[in-house]
Amino acid sequence: MNERMELTLKVQGMSCDHCKQAVQGALKELDGIASVEVNLDSGNVDVTYDEDTVGKEEMEEAIEEQGYDVLN
């Protein structure tokens, strides 16, 4: 069984429920994503994922394709 990892991404530009749904939806479409929690107030996106299946780069790309910036 693969170990699940947790990662917090700082995302800029999310301001409403639609933003939250867009980011959550984009991440959940990726293989290996177990859960996504979006906090609009802080801009943090907490992701639980299988590191053997998906990486941070793919998550960032999925978010950026929705029109948001991921800060490092």
N, C-alpha and C positions, 0 to 999 in steps of 0.2 A: 504494500500500500504506500502510495506517495504521501510525503509530508506536506501539509498545508502551511502556506506562508501568509503573513499579514503585511500589508504595505499601506502607507498613507501617502496619497498624492495631493499636492497643493494645486488646486485648479482656480484659475482666474477667469472671471466673466460670468459666473453662475449667479443669477439673481432671483430666479423664480422657480415655481414648481415644474414648469416646462423644461427649464435648464436641468433640473435634478433628474427628471424622467429621461431626458436625452442622454445624459452621461451614464445613468444606470443602465439604460437599454443598450447603449453601445458596448459597455463593458460586459454585460451579461450575454451578449452574442458571441463573445470569445470563448473558445474551448478552455476549460481549466479554471474558470471563474466560479468560486463557490458562493460568495456573497459580496454585495456592494452596499455601502452606507454612505450617503451624501449629506454633508452638513453645509447648508447654504450660508449660515452665519460666518463660519470659519473658512469656508472654501475647501475644507478637507474632504477627501474621498477615501474612505477606508475600504480596502479590497482584501478579501481572503481568497487565495488562489493556490493552484498546484504548480509549483515552479518548474516541474518537468514538462508541463504542457504549454504554459504561457509566461511571458516575461514582461518586465516593466516597459520595455520599448513598445511592445504591441499594445499595451494598455494606453500609453501616452498617445500613440497614433490614433487609436479608436476615439479618444477624447478630443484630440485636435481635429479629427474629421468632422466632429459635431460643431466646431467653431470656437472651442475654448482653448486657452493656453494652459499648459502644465508647467508650473514653476519648479525649478530644481533647488 
